[in-house]
Amino acid sequence: MYNSTQDTLIIGKKVIYLPTCHSTNDIAAEIVHAGLFEEGTVVITDNQVKGRGQRGTVWNANAGENLTFSVVLTPDFLPIPEQFLISQVTALAIRSYLGSYVADTKVKWPNDIYMNNRKAVGVLIENSLQGNRFATSIVGIGVNINQSVFESDHATSLARETDRRFSLAEEFRKLLKFLDAYYVRLRSGSQHDAIRAEYLNHLHGYRQEVRFLHKGNITNGSVTNVTTLGKLRVRLATEPEELEFGLKEIEWVRD
Protein backbone atom coordinates (compact mmCIF):
# COMPACT_ATOMS: atom_id res chain seq x y z
CA MET A 1 0.00 0.00 0.00
CA TYR A 2 2.75 2.44 0.94
CA ASN A 3 5.60 2.49 -1.55
CA SER A 4 9.08 3.92 -1.45
CA THR A 5 9.46 7.13 -3.43
CA GLN A 6 11.96 8.36 -5.99
CA ASP A 7 10.75 11.96 -5.60
CA THR A 8 12.94 12.62 -2.55
CA LEU A 9 16.65 12.82 -1.82
CA ILE A 10 16.76 11.13 1.61
CA ILE A 11 13.44 10.38 3.27
CA GLY A 12 11.29 7.56 1.95
CA LYS A 13 13.75 5.72 -0.29
CA LYS A 14 13.04 2.68 1.88
CA VAL A 15 9.57 2.14 3.34
CA ILE A 16 8.69 -0.72 5.69
CA TYR A 17 4.95 -1.33 5.91
CA LEU A 18 3.42 -3.25 8.79
CA PRO A 19 -0.37 -3.80 8.79
CA THR A 20 -0.32 -3.54 12.58
CA CYS A 21 2.34 -2.97 15.25
CA HIS A 22 2.68 -1.76 18.82
CA SER A 23 4.73 1.34 18.01
CA THR A 24 6.49 2.44 14.82
CA ASN A 25 9.11 4.25 16.92
CA ASP A 26 9.89 1.00 18.73
CA ILE A 27 10.14 -0.94 15.46
CA ALA A 28 12.39 1.74 14.01
CA ALA A 29 14.59 1.55 17.12
CA GLU A 30 14.89 -2.22 16.71
CA ILE A 31 15.97 -1.77 13.09
CA VAL A 32 18.56 0.81 14.15
CA HIS A 33 19.87 -1.46 16.91
CA ALA A 34 20.31 -4.26 14.36
CA GLY A 35 22.10 -1.92 11.97
CA LEU A 36 19.59 -2.74 9.22
CA PHE A 37 18.76 0.74 8.06
CA GLU A 38 19.78 3.61 5.86
CA GLU A 39 19.04 7.23 6.62
CA GLY A 40 15.51 8.18 5.66
CA THR A 41 14.04 4.71 6.25
CA VAL A 42 10.33 4.94 7.10
CA VAL A 43 8.31 2.49 9.19
CA ILE A 44 4.56 2.89 8.66
CA THR A 45 1.52 1.04 9.96
CA ASP A 46 -2.25 1.12 9.52
CA ASN A 47 -2.84 0.16 13.13
CA GLN A 48 -0.54 1.32 15.94
CA VAL A 49 -1.85 -0.23 19.14
CA LYS A 50 0.51 1.39 21.64
CA GLY A 51 1.38 4.73 20.14
CA ARG A 52 3.17 7.17 22.41
CA GLY A 53 2.87 10.92 22.57
CA GLN A 54 5.01 13.49 24.31
CA ARG A 55 5.34 13.72 28.08
CA GLY A 56 4.14 10.14 28.56
CA THR A 57 0.82 10.64 26.80
CA VAL A 58 -0.84 8.15 24.46
CA TRP A 59 -1.42 8.77 20.76
CA ASN A 60 -4.69 7.14 19.65
CA ALA A 61 -5.72 6.92 16.01
CA ASN A 62 -8.37 4.81 14.30
CA ALA A 63 -6.90 1.96 12.26
CA GLY A 64 -6.74 2.54 8.52
CA GLU A 65 -7.86 6.16 8.66
CA ASN A 66 -4.68 8.12 9.39
CA LEU A 67 -0.95 8.28 8.76
CA THR A 68 1.16 6.78 11.54
CA PHE A 69 4.86 6.36 10.81
CA SER A 70 8.43 6.91 11.97
CA VAL A 71 11.45 8.21 10.08
CA VAL A 72 15.03 7.23 10.91
CA LEU A 73 17.53 10.08 10.58
CA THR A 74 21.27 10.28 11.25
CA PRO A 75 21.81 13.99 11.91
CA ASP A 76 25.47 13.63 12.90
CA PHE A 77 26.15 16.99 11.25
CA LEU A 78 24.16 18.75 13.96
CA PRO A 79 25.72 19.81 17.28
CA ILE A 80 23.79 18.34 20.21
CA PRO A 81 22.83 21.78 21.63
CA GLU A 82 21.01 22.46 18.34
CA GLN A 83 18.89 19.30 18.42
CA PHE A 84 15.66 21.29 18.63
CA LEU A 85 16.16 22.11 14.94
CA ILE A 86 15.05 18.55 14.17
CA SER A 87 11.78 19.25 15.95
CA GLN A 88 11.43 22.56 14.14
CA VAL A 89 11.95 21.26 10.61
CA THR A 90 9.60 18.35 11.30
CA ALA A 91 6.88 20.69 12.53
CA LEU A 92 7.39 23.12 9.66
CA ALA A 93 7.25 20.38 7.04
CA ILE A 94 3.99 18.97 8.38
CA ARG A 95 2.55 22.45 8.80
CA SER A 96 3.40 23.31 5.20
CA TYR A 97 1.83 20.09 3.97
CA LEU A 98 -1.43 20.63 5.89
CA GLY A 99 -1.32 24.35 5.15
CA SER A 100 -1.64 23.53 1.46
CA TYR A 101 -5.18 22.38 2.31
CA VAL A 102 -6.18 24.51 5.33
CA ALA A 103 -5.08 28.14 5.67
CA ASP A 104 -5.31 28.33 9.47
CA THR A 105 -2.58 25.81 10.26
CA LYS A 106 -0.20 26.61 13.13
CA VAL A 107 2.57 25.03 15.16
CA LYS A 108 1.93 24.73 18.87
CA TRP A 109 5.19 24.50 20.78
CA PRO A 110 7.07 22.31 20.63
CA ASN A 111 5.81 20.45 17.55
CA ASP A 112 2.06 19.79 17.61
CA ILE A 113 0.17 21.00 14.55
CA TYR A 114 -3.27 22.59 14.83
CA MET A 115 -5.79 23.31 12.09
CA ASN A 116 -8.45 25.87 12.92
CA ASN A 117 -7.34 25.66 16.56
CA ARG A 118 -7.79 21.89 16.84
CA LYS A 119 -5.00 19.34 17.09
CA ALA A 120 -4.37 17.27 13.98
CA VAL A 121 -0.81 16.03 14.45
CA GLY A 122 1.37 14.58 17.18
CA VAL A 123 5.14 14.18 16.95
CA LEU A 124 7.47 12.18 19.19
CA ILE A 125 11.22 12.50 18.55
CA GLU A 126 13.63 10.12 20.26
CA ASN A 127 17.34 10.88 19.90
CA SER A 128 20.29 8.64 20.64
CA LEU A 129 23.81 10.00 21.08
CA GLN A 130 27.27 8.64 20.48
CA GLY A 131 29.85 10.62 22.39
CA ASN A 132 29.18 14.28 21.73
CA ARG A 133 27.37 13.69 18.42
CA PHE A 134 24.04 12.35 17.26
CA ALA A 135 23.83 8.70 16.33
CA THR A 136 20.19 8.57 15.25
CA SER A 137 16.98 10.50 15.57
CA ILE A 138 13.72 8.58 15.28
CA VAL A 139 10.89 10.92 14.33
CA GLY A 140 7.45 9.49 15.08
CA ILE A 141 4.56 11.22 13.33
CA GLY A 142 0.80 10.79 13.61
CA VAL A 143 -1.37 12.81 11.22
CA ASN A 144 -5.15 12.64 11.39
CA ILE A 145 -6.29 12.30 7.79
CA ASN A 146 -9.69 10.60 7.35
CA GLN A 147 -10.83 10.06 10.93
CA SER A 148 -14.13 11.85 11.60
CA VAL A 149 -14.97 11.00 15.22
CA PHE A 150 -12.68 11.77 18.16
CA GLU A 151 -12.86 11.33 21.91
CA SER A 152 -11.76 14.94 22.36
CA ASP A 153 -13.47 18.06 20.99
CA HIS A 154 -9.99 19.52 20.61
CA ALA A 155 -8.97 17.03 17.90
CA THR A 156 -9.56 17.21 14.18
CA SER A 157 -8.45 15.74 10.87
CA LEU A 158 -7.78 16.82 7.32
CA ALA A 159 -11.08 15.27 6.25
CA ARG A 160 -13.06 17.14 8.90
CA GLU A 161 -11.52 20.47 8.00
CA THR A 162 -11.93 20.10 4.23
CA ASP A 163 -15.05 17.92 4.00
CA ARG A 164 -13.15 15.52 1.74
CA ARG A 165 -11.81 11.98 1.84
CA PHE A 166 -8.20 11.30 0.98
CA SER A 167 -6.03 8.50 -0.36
CA LEU A 168 -3.65 7.67 2.47
CA ALA A 169 -0.98 6.40 0.05
CA GLU A 170 -1.10 9.62 -1.95
CA GLU A 171 -1.02 11.88 1.12
CA PHE A 172 1.87 9.84 2.52
CA ARG A 173 3.85 10.48 -0.66
CA LYS A 174 3.07 14.21 -0.53
CA LEU A 175 4.05 14.50 3.12
CA LEU A 176 7.34 12.67 2.57
CA LYS A 177 8.29 15.27 -0.05
CA PHE A 178 7.71 18.09 2.45
CA LEU A 179 9.67 16.28 5.19
CA ASP A 180 12.53 15.57 2.81
CA ALA A 181 12.74 19.15 1.52
CA TYR A 182 12.93 20.61 5.02
CA TYR A 183 15.47 18.03 6.19
CA VAL A 184 17.65 18.78 3.16
CA ARG A 185 17.51 22.45 4.16
CA LEU A 186 18.65 21.51 7.65
CA ARG A 187 21.50 19.38 6.32
CA SER A 188 22.77 22.23 4.16
CA GLY A 189 23.99 23.97 7.33
CA SER A 190 23.26 27.45 5.99
CA GLN A 191 19.54 27.55 6.80
CA HIS A 192 19.49 27.27 10.58
CA ASP A 193 18.60 30.91 11.28
CA ALA A 194 16.00 30.92 8.50
CA ILE A 195 14.41 27.75 9.90
CA ARG A 196 14.19 29.27 13.37
CA ALA A 197 12.63 32.45 11.98
CA GLU A 198 10.08 30.49 9.95
CA TYR A 199 9.19 28.42 13.00
CA LEU A 200 8.47 31.58 15.02
CA ASN A 201 6.41 32.99 12.18
CA HIS A 202 4.06 30.00 12.30
CA LEU A 203 4.08 29.53 16.08
CA HIS A 204 0.82 29.85 18.00
CA GLY A 205 1.01 32.75 20.44
CA TYR A 206 4.09 34.41 18.95
CA ARG A 207 3.67 38.14 19.52
CA GLN A 208 -0.04 37.49 20.08
CA GLU A 209 -1.96 37.50 23.34
CA VAL A 210 -2.99 34.01 24.40
CA ARG A 211 -3.76 32.35 27.72
CA PHE A 212 -1.49 30.14 29.79
CA LEU A 213 -1.81 28.05 32.92
CA HIS A 214 1.12 29.00 35.15
CA LYS A 215 1.53 27.93 38.76
CA GLY A 216 -2.13 26.95 38.91
CA ASN A 217 -3.42 30.27 37.61
CA ILE A 218 -4.71 31.26 34.17
CA THR A 219 -3.00 34.37 32.87
CA ASN A 220 -2.59 36.23 29.59
CA GLY A 221 0.74 36.37 27.86
CA SER A 222 2.59 36.06 24.58
CA VAL A 223 5.48 34.06 23.20
CA THR A 224 8.55 36.19 22.56
CA ASN A 225 11.01 33.56 21.34
CA VAL A 226 12.14 29.95 21.44
CA THR A 227 15.71 29.33 22.57
CA THR A 228 18.26 27.26 20.64
CA LEU A 229 17.70 24.50 23.21
CA GLY A 230 13.97 24.59 22.52
CA LYS A 231 12.72 26.38 25.62
CA LEU A 232 9.74 28.68 25.27
CA ARG A 233 10.27 32.34 26.16
CA VAL A 234 7.06 33.96 27.38
CA ARG A 235 6.03 37.36 28.68
CA LEU A 236 3.22 36.89 31.20
CA ALA A 237 0.91 39.64 32.41
CA THR A 238 1.53 38.55 36.00
CA GLU A 239 5.35 38.52 35.84
CA PRO A 240 7.73 41.50 35.65
CA GLU A 241 10.24 39.76 33.35
CA GLU A 242 10.24 37.29 30.49
CA LEU A 243 10.45 33.67 31.60
CA GLU A 244 11.75 30.49 29.99
CA PHE A 245 9.85 27.23 30.17
CA GLY A 246 10.59 23.63 29.32
CA LEU A 247 8.05 20.88 28.73
CA LYS A 248 5.44 20.49 31.49
CA GLU A 249 6.43 23.83 33.06
CA ILE A 250 3.64 25.85 31.40
CA GLU A 251 0.43 24.89 29.61
CA TRP A 252 -1.64 26.51 26.89
CA VAL A 253 -5.25 27.29 27.76
CA ARG A 254 -7.55 26.62 24.86
CA ASP A 255 -9.49 29.63 23.61
N, C-alpha and C positions, 0 to 999 in steps of 0.2 A: 504493500500500500504506500509506504513512504520510501522514496527512492533517493539515492545519492544524487548530487547535482554537479553539473559541470559549469554552472553559472557563477561559481564563487572561486576565490583564490585559496581559502583555508577551510572555512567551516562548511561541513556537509559533504565533503568528498567521500566520506565513509559514514553510512547510516546503519545502525543496528536497530531493527524493529522487533519488539517483543509484544505479543498481543496483551499480555498482562504481566505485571511485576510488582514487587513491594515498593521499590523506590528507584527511579532512574539514576539519581545521584549515587546510590549505593552500588548499582550495577556498574556505573561508570568508574567508581572507585576500585571495584574488583578488577576491571579491565586494566586500569592504570597499574595496580599492584602486580598484575601478571606481566606487565610490559607489552601487552597486546594492543597497542593503540598508536595512532598518529595524531598530531595536533589537528583539531577540528572535528574529530570523531563525535558523532551524535548518537545518543541512545534515546529512543522514543518508544512510548507505549500508548495503547488505547485505554488501559485500565491500571492506574497506579493505586494500589490498595493501602499503602502506608506513606503517602506523600508528606513531606515535612515543609513547614514554612519557617520564617525567621522567628527567633526568640522562643523556640520550642513549640511553636504553634503547628497546627495540622493543615495541610492543603488538601481540600476535598474537591473533586471534580467528577462529574458524571462520566461513566465509561463511554467511549466512542463519540463524545460530543465536543471535545476540546483538544488543545495541543499540550502535551505533557512530555517534556524531554530535557535532556542534559547534554551540555557541550563540554568536551575536554579541551582545555587550552594549556599551553606551556609558555606562560609569559615571563620567561627568564630574562628578558630584556628590561623588565620593569623593576626598579628599586622597591624593596618591601614597603618603605614608608609611603609609596605612591599607589598602593594596592587598591585604593578606593576608585581609581580610574577604571578598573575592570567593572565595578558596579555601575559607574557612570555611563560607560559606553554601552553596556548591556541595556540599561534603562532607556537611554536615548534611542537605541536601535529599535526597541519594541515600541516606544512612544511614536517614533517616526512611521513605523509600519501601521499602527492603529490610527495614527493621525491622518493617514491617507484616506481613511474611511469616515472618521469622526473628528470634527474640528476641535472640540473641547476635550483634548487629551493631554493630561498633565502627569508629571512625575511627582509622587509623594515620597519624600525622603524616608529611607535611603534609595529604594529602587522599586517600589510598588507603582503600578500604572493605573490611573483612574480615567474613565471616560464619563463625561457629564457628572462628575463628582461621585462616581461609584467605582468600586475596585473591580478591575478586569484581569489583572495580572499579579502573580506572585513570583518572586525570584529568591533563590537560595544559593549563595556562592560559598563554596568550601575550598579553601586554599591549603596547599601543603608546601612546606619550605624545605630547602636543602641548603644547609649553611645559612648564608645571608642572602640567598636568592630564592626565587620561586622555583618549585619543581613543577607543580600542576595547579590549575584552577578548574574546578568542576562547577559549571554554571547551570543550575537547575531552573527551569522556566515552566510556568504553568499559565497558559493564556486561555481565557474563556472565549470560545468561538461560537458554538451552536447551542449551548445550554440555555434554557429559557426559565427554569425554576430554580431558585436558590433558597437556602435556609435563612440567609441574611438579606435584609432590604438594602444593605450597603453594597451588594455585589451586582455585577452586570456582565454582559457578554457582547461580543461584536454583533451577534444576531439580534439581540434585544435592542441595541442602539441604532441599528440600521434597518430593522424589520426585513432581514434577508436571511437566507440559509447559505452556507458556504461549504466548499469542498475542502476538507481538512488537508488533503495532500497538496492541493494548490496553495493554500494559505501557508502551509509549512514551507514550501519552496520559496514563497515571497518573503517570509520572515527570515529565513536563512540568508537571503541576499542582503537584507538590512543588517543583520548581525555581523556578517562577514565584512561589509563595507566599513562599519564603525570599528571593528577590530583591526582591520588593515590600517585605518587612520591612527589608531593607538600604537600599532607596531612601528609606524613611520618615525615616531619619536619627536616630530616637529609640531604635533597637534595637541599637546597636552593642555596648554592654556586655552586653546579654542574649544576643546572638549569641556573643560570646566566652565567656561563662559556659557556655552550652549546648555549645559545642565542647569545652571542657575536660571537661564532664560525660560526654561520650561518647568521650573520647580514650583509646586504649589506653595503659596505663602511668601514667595520672594518679593520683597518690597510691597507686599499687600497685607492688609490687616486680616488676620485670622484668629481663631481661638485655640488656646492650648490648655491642657490640664497640667498644672505645675504645683507640686507639693500639696496635692489634694484640692487645689482651688482652680477654677476656670478663670482664665485671664486673656485679654487681647494681646496681640503681639504680631511681629512680622519677622520673617527670615531675612537676615542680612548677608549671610555667606555660608559656605560649607568649607571646612578646612581641608587641607591636603590629606589628612588622616581620615576624613569622612565625618567629622563631628559637625553638628548643626549649630550655627551661630544665630542667636535669636535676641531680639530686643523686646522685652516684656513690659507692659504698662505698669506692672507692679514692682519692677526692679530698676535701680538707678543706672546700671551698666549692662552692656551686652553680656550674654552668658553663652557658654558652649555646652552642648549636650551630646552624649552618646546614646546608643540604643537603650530603651527602657527608662531613660532619665526624664523624658518629656513625652507627652502624648498629644496628638491632634484631637480636637473636638469637632465632630462633624457638624457642618452648618445645617 
